[in-house]
Amino acid sequence: MGAIKTIGLLTSGGDAPGMNAAIRAVTRAAIYNDLRVKAIYRGFKGLITGEIVEFKTQNVSNIIQQGGTILKTARCEEFKTVEGRRQAYETLVKEEIDALVVIGGDGTLTGARIFASEFDYPIVGLPGTIDNDIFGTDATIGYDTALNTILDAVDKIRDTASSHERLFFIEVMGRDAGFLALNGALASGAEAAIIPEIATEVDQLEEVIKKGFRKSKNSSIVLVAESEKTGGAMHYADRVKKEYPEYDVRVVILGHVQRGGSPTAFDRILASRLGEAAIESLIDGQRNILLGIDNDKVVAIPFSKAIKNDKPVDPELLKVLKILSI
Ligand code: ATP
């Protein structure tokens, strides 16, 4: 493999606020280092179909503050097949793209890892997902913004919950990870968090609910991570309604509102640092790594390690939540 002259850049999987800041950083750092940048639209799908545009510095002007991704994103089943990945490789050869920067979640990084080893192709991954479920990095791009969106919503719901003396189950995103629910609960002063990592029985909730109603606010808020493992907010609300009919129970599913919005300063800075580091890493000859943040330092984690390991939630946080909700 000769020196890298042109890099390709794509976003894939669920969109996350801060992806645009990362696109800007990768593009500008590449051009600063005399590399060409080819932007690939719609993730791995665009790599297969060749939806590619060369980017100059002005293509990424005025996007650092925008949520979503200007490159669009897509789920692409074809990329999970050998034939789909072969077509993607042919596009890269045709476009003379020497290395890729991919921004996305766990699935995206898994696809990138398979592709990189199949074709011996240099790829650097950046963790872009609101779920924060990627091993080896303290935070993922988009997580902080989503967490703040949740806080804003919970604060508002609390006003009506306490006026009507109600119990609210608020469902937040997170798929198989409880970071948004647990930290969202801690930061909003909720009574409890139900997360996929730890089983919660309905009777365990009674103590928590009573605690909320004992307070002067006379309301209770429980954050539930959307997951097959938890069954979601509806599942708990139905059970509580049946077993404790004295409570006035309501459900709010925050849904896609958590994905949108202007990224926080934290996410913009994280995305800018990781985007710039991606180009430096490729120039240094590094490949097949995920870049993350550990104790405020940019770190490189081999794809194999980042994908294989689950990122655990800190059980201390559950303890803190329990103590503070008395
Ligand atoms: P988020 O966690 O925010 O939803 P993600 O990157 O995990 O983001 P996925 O839908 O899981 O989102 O994956 C995005 C894309 O990555 C898939 O549509 C597919 O193209 C590719 N991908 C996922 N898993 C694999 C795999 N095992 N092999 C090849 N490609 C994969």
Residues whose N, C-alpha, C, O or C-beta is under 5 A from the ligand:
A	BS01	ATP	S12 G13 G14 F44 A74 R75 C76 E77 F79 K80 G104 G105 D106 G107 T108 T110 G111 I114 G128 T129
